[in-house]
Amino acid sequence: MKLSQESESRVIEMSWEDRSPFEAIKLQFGLNETALIKFMRSRLKPNSFKLWRKRVTGRTTKHLKLRGDNVTRGYCPTQYKHR
């Protein structure tokens, strides 16, 4: 699947966000978790990829089935600050 530069940037941003689940990335961009890992490996520097993998591995908020009922939105209320 060919993504625009803007879409690639958004995929990377969502991948780093704790509250954006893998399922949302699949729904919006068609990349399942395995494809997303390959995508991230090809777009990030090796150390950045290792940091990302360490960050998302085992993180319950990245999987809809594992996240608690208290996580009701894809972003934290303080994530996007209005000026």
C-alpha angles and dihedrals in degrees: 000000000000115000128192118246089253092052092047089053091050092049090053091047093050091046091058094045113096096215100046104094124215088243091062090052090050092049095048102036107017095242115133119203094271093048090046091054090052090046093051092046090055095046104040131066112257095256092045090051091051090050091049093049091049090049098049099037108106094358105144095203090064091066121058093211092054101042120099126248090252091071101080103155139044095243140036115256090240095048096088109042118196117220 
